[in-house]
Amino acid sequence: MSLCTRLSRPLRALRVLVLALGLFVLLVPSRASAYPWMIKHGYPACVPCHTDPSGSGPLTAYGRVIGDSLLTTPLGGPAQGDAKPGSYFGLLPTPDWLQFGGDVRGALYANKITGSPESRRAILMRADLSVSINTKHFVAHASGGYAHEGALGAAVTRNEENNFVSREHWLGYTTGEENTLMLRFGRMNLPFGVRTIEHNLWVRKLTHTDINDQQQLGLAAAWAIGRVRGELMGILGNYQLRPDDYRERGYSTFLEWAVSDQLALGASSLITHRKLDPSTLVETWRQVHGVFARISTPWEPLALLTEWDYTLTSPKDQYWSKGIVGYLQADLEAAQGVHFLLTGEAQNVGVQGPPPSWGLWLTYNWFLLPHTDLRIDGIYQSLGSDYGRVPSYTLLFQGHVYL
């Protein structure tokens, strides 16, 4: 059976589903002023809505209210958010200093690479719970969860699968209610580039800066002063990785300037060293330096994200691996909570000038209910190799529920 025949049925099904969802979007009532991303609503910084000052992860009480009212499709009328800021769906009131979080994401995955058998799997991508204690000056945060497979960089237990994982656990001190400065110590996401949920983008995989299991133990300082925000982290290593020689140490940082309410520009830098790299089995230095931008376009429903990084891995007495990796993503919000995304990515990272690879993502993401979204990704990648180009086709269906 030819590759076109193998893929024709799922691709036809995807086209029918996208068309049906698109027709549904036209019937969904929406506000006259649809927003592209939070920068469009005057939220260039992450502090008001997230416990982590650089974004992603558990929401604050204020973040849950904003998420319910601005992210979710208002089926049956305008979204009102939780019944009160300190409650969960209006059912579980909590004191202002105590916040709970949860994140469950499941997926159906199908992939076909030319010359290889087709792969289909059902994946539990994440099943985590978290708790945050936030007083006027002190913050404590910890998460824990179950991973059936993968996420070995965050695993506390030492099994090949079915592990208990803790992606984040840290203590912090803030200078005041607006958190203009936060000092943290513990296991945290690396402050680098655009913090996206698409951890399989090449820019996240090749720079080792995704939010799946690439967190590190360290000491960090995050700041937000006027239109400038940033974070600097001294990396002490991943202490859920053994032995000690495998652990990276160095720094990671980013700085972002909100030029206007519609444009934010940033730069990132990372340098680490480890005595024994698991892939090269020798002493290795790793560097990544790049730029990124968040853009709210003059056409109100459309926003853009982009990041481009130079990466250099220099193992002792071996060939160096280097190159450029990046992406450009367009997010079109056809109605409140209904997003169509087009993402183009490219990379040529490798030894002695590898052939470039490029990919294209077509995505539908619907925030259909408070704290709930569905997502469909169709991904085509043209993988460069010394023997020619190898096409890869992927379909990914995701369901996500969070607190």
C-alpha positions in Angstrom: 0.0 0.0 0.0 1.4 3.4 -1.0 2.1 6.2 1.5 -0.7 8.3 0.0 -3.2 5.5 0.4 -2.1 4.9 4.0 -2.6 8.6 4.9 -5.6 9.4 2.7 -8.3 8.2 5.2 -7.0 10.0 8.3 -6.2 13.1 6.3 -9.8 13.1 4.8 -11.2 12.6 8.3 -9.1 15.5 9.6 -10.3 17.8 6.7 -14.0 16.9 7.4 -13.5 17.4 11.2 -11.8 20.8 10.7 -14.5 21.9 8.3 -17.3 20.9 10.7 -15.6 22.7 13.6 -15.1 25.7 11.4 -18.8 25.8 10.5 -19.6 25.5 14.3 -17.3 28.5 14.9 -19.4 30.6 12.6 -22.5 29.8 14.7 -20.8 30.5 18.1 -21.6 33.9 19.6 -18.5 35.9 20.3 -17.5 39.4 21.4 -16.9 42.1 18.8 -13.3 42.4 20.0 -11.8 38.9 19.8 -8.3 38.8 21.4 -5.2 37.0 19.9 -3.1 36.4 23.1 -2.9 37.8 26.6 -0.5 40.6 25.3 -3.6 41.8 23.4 -5.4 42.3 26.7 -2.6 44.3 28.3 -0.9 41.3 30.0 2.6 41.4 28.6 3.9 40.0 31.9 3.0 36.6 33.5 3.1 37.5 37.2 -0.6 38.4 37.7 -1.9 35.0 36.4 0.9 32.5 37.1 2.7 31.4 40.2 5.9 31.1 38.1 6.9 34.7 37.3 8.1 33.7 33.8 4.8 32.0 32.9 3.2 28.5 32.4 2.2 26.1 35.1 -0.3 26.7 38.0 -2.6 29.7 37.9 -3.2 32.2 40.6 -6.8 32.9 41.7 -6.8 36.0 39.5 -5.4 33.9 36.6 -8.3 31.4 36.9 -10.8 34.2 36.7 -9.1 35.7 33.7 -8.9 32.3 32.0 -12.6 31.6 32.5 -13.7 35.0 31.2 -11.2 35.6 28.3 -10.1 32.1 27.2 -13.3 30.1 27.1 -15.9 30.1 24.4 -19.0 31.7 26.1 -21.6 29.0 25.2 -25.0 30.1 26.4 -23.9 33.6 27.4 -20.9 35.6 28.5 -18.4 33.7 30.6 -18.3 34.8 34.3 -15.3 32.9 35.6 -15.3 31.1 39.0 -18.0 32.2 41.4 -15.3 34.0 43.4 -11.6 34.4 42.9 -10.6 32.0 45.7 -12.8 29.1 44.6 -12.6 26.3 42.0 -15.7 26.2 39.7 -17.5 27.9 42.7 -17.3 24.7 44.7 -14.1 24.7 46.7 -13.3 28.0 48.5 -9.7 28.4 49.6 -8.0 31.1 51.6 -6.1 33.7 49.6 -2.7 32.3 50.6 -3.4 28.7 49.4 -3.8 27.6 45.7 -4.2 24.2 44.2 -3.4 23.2 40.7 -4.0 20.2 38.4 -3.1 19.3 34.9 -4.3 16.2 33.0 -3.6 15.9 29.3 -4.2 12.8 27.2 -3.5 12.2 23.5 -4.1 9.9 20.5 -1.0 9.9 18.3 -0.3 8.5 14.8 2.9 8.9 12.9 4.2 7.6 9.6 7.9 8.1 8.5 8.7 7.0 5.0 10.5 3.6 5.1 9.3 2.8 8.7 6.1 1.1 10.0 3.2 3.4 11.1 3.1 4.1 14.8 -0.2 4.6 16.7 -0.4 5.2 20.5 -2.7 6.5 23.2 -0.6 8.6 25.5 -1.1 10.0 29.0 1.0 13.1 28.5 0.6 14.6 31.9 -1.3 13.8 35.2 0.0 16.3 37.8 -1.3 18.0 41.0 0.3 21.0 42.6 0.0 23.2 45.7 1.2 26.8 46.2 1.4 28.8 49.4 1.7 32.5 48.7 2.0 35.1 51.5 3.0 38.7 51.1 6.7 38.0 50.8 7.1 34.2 50.6 6.0 31.6 48.0 6.3 27.8 48.2 5.3 25.6 45.3 5.5 21.9 44.6 4.0 19.5 42.0 3.8 15.8 41.8 2.2 13.3 39.4 2.2 10.0 37.5 4.0 9.3 34.2 3.2 6.0 32.5 6.1 6.6 30.0 8.6 9.3 29.3 9.3 12.3 31.5 12.4 10.5 32.8 14.1 13.8 33.5 11.5 14.6 36.1 11.2 11.1 37.5 11.7 10.6 41.3 11.3 6.8 41.1 13.8 4.9 39.0 11.6 2.7 36.8 11.7 2.6 33.0 8.0 3.5 33.1 5.2 4.1 35.6 7.1 6.7 37.6 6.2 9.3 40.2 7.4 12.6 38.8 7.9 16.1 40.3 8.5 18.7 37.6 8.7 21.6 39.9 9.4 22.3 43.6 10.8 25.6 44.8 10.7 28.3 47.5 10.6 32.0 46.7 10.8 35.4 48.2 9.1 38.5 46.7 9.6 42.2 47.3 5.8 42.9 47.5 2.4 42.4 46.1 3.3 43.3 42.5 6.2 40.8 42.6 8.6 43.3 40.9 11.4 41.0 42.1 11.2 37.3 43.0 14.1 35.2 44.2 13.7 31.4 44.0 15.5 28.3 44.9 14.6 24.8 43.8 13.7 22.8 40.7 12.2 25.2 38.0 11.6 25.7 34.3 14.7 27.2 32.6 14.1 30.9 31.8 14.7 30.8 28.0 12.8 31.9 24.9 9.1 31.6 24.5 7.5 29.3 27.0 5.1 27.2 24.9 3.2 24.0 25.5 4.5 22.5 22.2 7.4 20.8 23.8 8.0 18.7 20.6 8.9 21.8 18.6 12.5 21.5 17.5 13.3 24.8 19.1 12.4 23.3 22.5 13.8 19.9 22.0 17.2 21.0 20.6 17.8 23.7 23.1 16.7 21.4 26.0 14.3 24.0 27.4 10.9 22.4 27.3 8.4 22.4 30.2 7.9 18.6 30.1 10.9 17.3 32.0 13.8 19.6 31.3 13.5 21.6 34.6 16.7 22.0 36.7 17.6 22.8 40.3 19.0 26.2 40.7 18.8 29.7 42.1 16.9 32.3 40.1 16.0 36.0 40.2 13.0 37.2 38.2 12.1 40.9 37.8 9.4 43.0 36.1 10.1 46.7 36.1 7.9 48.8 33.9 7.9 47.3 30.4 11.0 45.2 31.0 10.9 41.7 32.5 13.4 38.9 32.7 14.9 36.1 34.7 18.5 34.8 35.4 19.0 31.3 36.8 22.2 29.7 38.0 21.8 26.0 37.1 23.0 23.5 39.7 21.9 20.4 37.9 19.0 18.0 37.6 19.2 16.1 40.9 16.6 13.6 39.6 19.4 12.5 37.2 22.2 10.2 38.4 25.2 10.0 38.7 26.4 13.6 39.4 28.8 13.6 36.4 25.7 13.7 34.1 24.3 16.9 35.7 24.6 20.2 33.8 25.8 23.3 35.6 25.8 26.9 34.3 23.3 29.6 33.6 20.1 30.4 31.7 18.5 33.8 31.2 16.1 35.9 29.1 15.2 39.6 28.9 12.0 40.9 27.2 11.1 44.5 26.5 7.4 45.4 25.8 8.0 48.0 23.1 4.3 48.7 23.1 1.0 46.9 24.1 1.3 45.1 20.7 5.0 44.2 20.5 7.4 42.5 22.9 11.0 41.7 21.9 13.4 39.4 23.8 16.8 37.7 23.9 18.0 34.6 25.6 21.3 33.0 26.5 22.3 29.7 28.1 25.7 28.1 28.8 26.1 24.8 30.6 28.9 22.2 31.3 28.8 18.6 32.4 31.6 16.3 33.1 30.0 13.4 31.3 27.3 13.9 28.7 25.0 10.8 28.3 25.0 11.1 24.5 28.7 11.8 23.9 30.1 10.1 27.0 32.7 12.8 27.3 33.0 16.2 29.0 30.7 18.6 27.1 29.9 22.3 26.9 26.5 23.5 25.6 25.6 27.0 24.4 22.3 28.4 23.1 21.8 32.1 22.3 18.8 33.6 20.4 16.0 36.1 20.0 12.2 36.0 20.2 9.2 38.2 19.7 5.5 38.3 20.5 3.4 40.4 18.1 -0.2 41.5 18.2 -0.9 42.4 14.6 -3.1 45.4 13.4 -5.7 42.8 12.4 -7.1 42.1 15.9 -7.8 38.3 15.7 -4.2 37.5 14.6 -1.1 37.3 16.7 2.4 36.0 15.9 5.1 34.3 18.0 8.7 33.6 16.7 12.0 32.4 18.2 15.3 31.7 16.5 18.4 30.3 18.4 22.0 29.4 17.6 23.0 26.2 19.4 26.5 24.8 19.9 27.4 21.6 21.6 31.2 21.0 22.0 32.2 17.6 23.4 35.8 17.2 24.3 38.0 15.7 21.5 34.9 15.2 19.2 33.2 17.0 16.4 31.1 19.9 17.5 27.4 20.0 16.8 26.0 23.4 15.9 23.3 25.2 13.8 20.2 27.3 13.8 16.7 26.3 15.0 13.5 28.3 15.1 9.9 28.7 14.3 7.2 31.2 13.4 3.6 30.7 14.6 0.4 32.5 13.6 -2.6 32.3 15.9 -6.0 33.3 14.5 -8.8 33.5 17.0 -11.9 33.1 14.9 -14.2 33.4 17.9 -13.5 33.7 21.6 -11.8 30.5 22.7 -11.5 29.1 19.1 -8.0 29.2 17.7 -6.5 28.1 14.4 -2.7 28.0 14.3 -0.2 27.7 11.5 3.4 27.0 12.6 6.5 26.7 10.5 9.7 25.4 11.9 13.2 24.8 10.6 16.6 23.5 11.9 20.0 22.5 10.6 21.6 21.5 14.0 24.2 18.8 13.7 27.8 17.9 12.8 29.6 19.4 9.8 26.7 21.2 8.2 23.8 18.8 8.1 21.1 19.2 5.5 18.3 21.5 6.9 15.0 20.1 8.0 11.7 22.0 8.0 8.2 21.3 9.3 4.6 22.7 9.1 2.0 22.4 11.8 -1.8 23.0 11.3 -3.6 23.2 14.6 -7.1 23.6 15.9 -7.5 24.5 19.6 -10.9 25.0 21.2 -11.3 26.1 24.9 -14.8 24.8 25.0 -15.4 24.9 28.7 -13.8 26.5 31.7 -10.4 24.8 32.4 -11.0 22.5 29.4 -9.6 22.5 25.9 -9.4 20.2 22.9 -6.6 20.3 20.3 -5.9 18.7 16.9 -2.4 18.9 15.3 -1.6 17.8 11.7 2.2 17.9 11.4 4.3 17.5 8.2 8.1 17.4 8.6 10.8 17.1 5.8 13.8 15.6 7.6 17.2 16.3 6.0 19.8 13.5 6.0 22.9 12.6 4.1 20.8 10.1 2.1 18.1 12.6 1.0 14.9 14.0 2.4 12.6 11.8 4.6 9.0 12.9 5.0 7.2 12.4 8.3 3.4 12.7 8.9 1.8 13.1 12.3 -1.8 13.4 13.6 -2.2 14.3 17.3 -5.5 14.6 19.1 -5.3 16.0 22.7 -7.8 16.6 25.5 -6.7 18.8 28.4 -8.3 19.6 31.8 -6.6 21.8 34.3 -7.3 23.8 37.5 
